[in-house]
Amino acid sequence: MRWRRDRRVPERSTLGVRDLAAEATAGILQRPARSLLTTLGTVLGVGAFVAVLGLTSTAAGQISSHFDALKQTTVTVTDVGDGRERDKDAPAPVAFPGDADQRVTALNGAVGAGVFWPVSLSKPVIGASVAVTARSSGNAGDLPVYAASAGLFGAIEPTVRVGRVFDRFHDRRGERVAVLGAAAAARLGISQLHAQPAVFINGAAFTVVGIIDDAERLPELLLGIIVPRGTAERMYRPPDPTISPAQMVIRTRLGAAQLIARQAALALRPDRPDLLQATPPADPHQLSDSVSGELTGLFLTLAAICLVIGAVGITNTTLVAVLERVGEIGLRRSLGARPRHIAAQFLTESTVLGTVGGLTGTALGVGVVLTVALVRDWTAVLDPATVLPAPLIGSVVGMLAGLYPALRAATTEPLEALRR
């Protein structure tokens, strides 16, 4: 407190920015361990915020790039016939000609093509033994059976675990052979082919020639049994286009999908191109964005919980500091410090703690994203709109958390404080 020389009237006390910073720094450094633990909640909250958004964006980028590659190189052709012949009350044959694979692969830009459809079985009895009945525990009648042309494997790019896939010879001659998806093989208890195992479909034996583990396209085939198209046409009814139509999957070179989609129907059925509809696959970005949005929402909730915990920690620590420094507060008030100066000091301390926590959490979050991207061989995606404001979140949390303790300190009466 200073006195004017002329009138001997006390001037109002002031607290400069430098003095405020010095007081706040001294208050924080008096108890470094407590200050460090106080910032931990903010570090975790801001770190989780940055890491979640960064990892979600990075993973979504990888998913989108994979989907984009498949989208640009895949065309699907569907049998859209009415399912019945004009003069017979019976299902019409498949609209795809017998040499559909060869017709499409002759087009410029087509790499592989094959026809498939789910085989309709009434009361299916499927097992690895001829003794399996509809009521026995070994019946795997719920396994789907697919008819496929030999060219389908060149289109879906499967990973063969053991054996091989059937070829045009098996298809043309209607051989009773089968390729099992990994899930179907596990269900039937077939893992090796050296004993030439067979799978029995309604009493008919099909020799298993191969097991596939993965497929770039049509992953649903991994759940079922795949038999040659020619065999299915001879043994079972053709598919009904109104229920489970036959389809063709075409693998193209990059940039050729749209052209192949326009040419496929005419190349397959120049007499009735209207029976077939060729379209590129549906854009999967909406599904990818939906999944990413749900995961982001979940993890951001967890990050918000961490921030709340950090705010409670800062509030508690600052309040304890106020109670421990009541004597100091009373002395400063008696020397002329105004209530707002006391509030500003404690509010600055809590804001600095929050800012330090925000900066540390941001650095940790960015480090987590970069580490995961390096380990997974991904391209890290970090949105500046997410990373740059992250330290500010810590500052805001610290400031809000320090409001009550600062007001509590500002309203402390000097006389009562000195008595303590």
N, C-alpha and C positions, 0 to 999 in steps of 0.2 A: 504494500500500500504506500502510495506516495502522496505528499502534501504540496499543494501549489504555494509558491512563495508569497504571492500577493494577498490571497484571501484565506490561506490556511484551510482550504476545503479539500477533503480527500478525493483523489481521483478514483474512478471506477477501475477495478483490477481487470487486467487483460491476460489472455493466454494465447500466445502466438503459436503458429504451426510448428516451429522448431521446438518450443518448450513442450507442446503437446506430444510430439513424436518422442522426445526424450523421456517424458514421464511414462508413456505407454511402453516404450522399449524396456525401461527399467522395471516396470511392473511384470512384464513377461519373463525377463531374464532372471528375476529373483528366484523363481521356481521353474527351472528349465524342464525337469522331468514331468511336472504336472502340465506344463504348457504343451509338451510333446504328446502326452496321452490325450489331452483335450482336443488336439487337432486330428487324432486318429479316426474318429467317426467321420469327419469331413473328408479326410483322405480316402476312406473306403467308399463313401457315397459318390464323390466326384469321380474317383477312379472307376467305379462300377458304371457310372453314367457314360463316360468316354469309351470304356472298353466294350460295353454292350452295343452302343451305336456303331462303333468301328467294326466289331466282329460281325454284327448283323449286316452291315453294308458290304463287308468283304465277302461273307458267305453268299449273300444275294448276288453279288457280282459273278462269283464262280458258277452258281446255279444258272443265272441268266445266260452266261456265255455257253454253258453246256447245252441248255435248251435251244439257244440260237443256232448252234451248230447242227443239232438234229432237225430243227425246223427248216433250215436252208437246204438240207439234203434228204428230206423225206416227203414222199407223196403217198396218199392213201386213195385207193380206188374202191368204190363200194358198189355191189350189185343192188340196183334199185328197182328190179323188175317186180311185177305184181305177185310173183310166186306161184302162178298157175298157168297152165297151157290153155289156149282158147277153147279147145274141143275136148278136154279131159279134166275131170275133177281130181287132179293129182298135182303134186308139186312140180314145177318146171325145173329142168336141169340148170346147173350153174351157168350164169351168163358168160363166165370167163371160158374162152376156148382152151382146148387141151394143151396148146403150145403158147399159152399166154406169157409164160416167162420169157421165151425166146423172142416173141414179138416186141415186148417192152424193152428188153435189153439191147435190141437192135437199134433203138432210138438213140440219137446222139445226146450224150449226157447222162444216160441211165447206166448205173453200175451193177445193180442187182435187183431182182424182182421175184416175188412169189405170192401165190394165192393161199389163203387159209380160211377155215370156218370151224366153228364148234360143232362137233358131231352130236346129233340128237339121238339119245338112247332112252328107250322106255324101260324102266326098272333096271338100271345098269347094275351088273355084278362084276366087279373088277378086283383082281388080286394077283398075287405072285404064284398062286397054285390053282390047279384045275379043280381042286376039292372045295374051293371057296364058294359059299352059297350066299343068297341074299340075307340070311339071318345070322351068318357066322361073323365072328369078331374080325376076321381078316378081310371082310368086304370093304373095298375102298370105292364104292359106287359114287361117292360125291366128287371124285377126281374128274376134272374136265378132260375130254378127249378132243383133240383138234386134228382135222385133216389139213394137210399142207403139201404144196408142191415142193419139189426138190430145190427150186430157186429161192424159196423163202429164207433158207439159212444164209444165203449170200446177201440178203437184204437186211436181216436183223443182226448180223455180225455176232453170233453167239460165241461164248467161251466153252470149249468142249473139255469137260473134266476127264472123261475116259471114253475110249471107243471112237466113234465117228458118227456123222449124220448120214441119213440115207440120200441116195442120188437119183438121177433120172432113170436109171435102170430099174430100181425098186419101184419108182412111181409108175413107169410105163407098164411094167409087168404086174402091177398090183400085188407086190410081195407083202407078206404079213410081217413087217418089221416095225419097230417103234423106237423113238427117241424120247427119253424121259427128262423132264425138268428136274432141277435139283430137289425141289420140295416134294415132287411126286416120287422120286427115287427113294428119298428118306422115308416117305409114308409106306412104300411097298417093301422097304428093307433091302433094296438092291443098291450095292455100292461098287461091285466089281463085275466084270463081264467075261472073265476067263472061263467060267462054267456055262456060258451062253444062256443066261437066264431068260425067262419069258414072262410076259404079263398077259393075263387072261382077261379078255373083255367079252362078257356074256358067253363064256365057254370057248371063244376063239383065241388061240395062242398067237401072240405077236413076239417075235424074238427081239430082245432089246439090243440095239447095235451101238447106242451111245447115250451119254448123260451130259447135259449142258448145265453149266453153273451160272451163267450170266448172259445177258443179251442187251445190246445197245437199244434195240427197238422191240416192242411187244414183250415186256418183262412178264406179262401174265402167262406166257407160255411155260415159264419155269414151274408153274403150279400144276401142269397137266401132262398128258401123254400125247405125243405127236405121231401120227401115222401118215403114210403116203396118201396123196389125193386120189390116185387111181384105185387104191385099196378101199378107201372110204366110199368112193362112188359105186363100187361093185357090191359092197357088203351092207351099206346103210342108205337110208333115204337122203336125197339131196337137201340142203338147207332151205329154209323158208325165208325169202328176203324180207318179209314183214316182221320176222321175229329175230332171227340170227343170220343176217345176210353174209354171203361170202365176201371177202375183201382181199385186195392185193396191196402189199407194201412195196414201194419202190424206193431204192436208195439211189440218189443222184450225186453228181458232182456239184461242187459249190456253184451257185448261180444258175443251175439248170432246173431247179424244182418247178418254177412257174411254167417254163416251157414244156416240161414233161407232163405237168398237170393238164395243159391244154391239148396235148397230142395223144395221151394215153387211151382215152375212150375210143377215139377213131381208129387207133392202131389195133386195139383189141377186137372191136366189133365194128368194122366199117359198114356192115349191113344194119346194125341197130345200136348206134352209139348212145342212144337215149337210155339203154338198159344199165349203163354204167355212169357213175358220177365220180370224178377225180377232183380231189381238193388237197391242198397242203394241210398239215396238221394244225389243230387249234393252237392259238398263241398261249403259251403257258405262263406268261408274265403275271396275269391276274392271280393265278394260284400261288406263284412264287411270292408276289407282293403281299398276298393275304397271310401266308404262313410267316413271312418275315415280320409283318405288322403285329401278329399275335405274339410272336416271340419277343419282339421289341417291347411291346406293352408289358409283358410279364416281367422281363428283366429290369425295365425302367421302374416298375413298382418296387422291386427289391432295392434298386438304387435310391429311390425316394425314402424307403425305410431307413437305409443307412444314413441318409442326410438328416432325417428326423432324429435318429439316435445321436448323430454328431452335434446337432443343434441343442439337444437336451444336455449333452456333455459340456458344451461350451457354457450354456446357461448355468448349470450346476457349479462348474468351476469358477466362473466369474462371480456368482453369488457368494460362494465360499470366500473368495478373495475380498469381496466387499465386507463381509462379516469380520474377516481377520484384520482388515485395515481400517476399522472404525476409528481408532485413535488417530491414524494419519489423516483420515477424512476430516475429523473434528479439528485437528490442528490447522489444516489448510483452510478450512472455513473460517476459523477464528482469525487467521492472517489476511483474510479478505477474498479468498477464492469464492467465486459465485457458484450456485448449484449447477449451472450449465457447464462450468469448467470441470466439475467433478464428473458429471454425466458424460461429457465428451471424452474424458480420459478413459473411463471404463468401456465406453462404446468403441473407442479406437482400439483398445486392447483386444476385445472380442472380434472386431473386424479384421485386425491383423492376423489373429489366429485362424480365422476362417479363410483368409486369403492364402496364407501359407499352406493350409490344408488343401485348398483348391488347386494351387500350383503343383503341389506334390502329387495329388491324386490325378491331375491331368497328365503329368509325366509318366506315372505308373500305368495309367490306362493306355496311353500311346505305346508304351513299351510292351504291354501285353498283346496289343493288336499286331505290332510288328513281329513279335516273337512267334505268335501263332501262324502268321502269314509265312514266315521263313520256314517253320517246321513243316507246314502243309504244302509248301511250294505254291502259295497263292500270291495274288497281287493285292497288297494292302490298300484298302479304300478308307480314307479319313476325310470327312467333310469339314472344311474350315468353319462352317457355320455351327458345327458341333463342338469342335476342339477349342476354338478361340474364346467363346463365352464361358467355357467350363470354369476357369479360375474366378470369374465374376460370380458364378453360382456360389462358390465357397465364401466369397466376400459377403454376399447378401445373406447367406445362412448365418455367418458369424455376427453380422450387424443385427439381424432380427433376434438372434439368440441373446445378444447383450443388452437389448432394450430394457427388459425388466430389471436386471441387476444395476444398470446405469441409473434408472429412475429411482431405484431403492437407495443407491448411494447419494444421489442428488438431494433426496428429501431427508437425509440424516441431519438432525439438529446438532449444531456444534457443541452446545453445552452438554447434552446427553452423551455425545461421542467422547468428549474429554473426560467425563466421569468414569467411562469404562476403561 
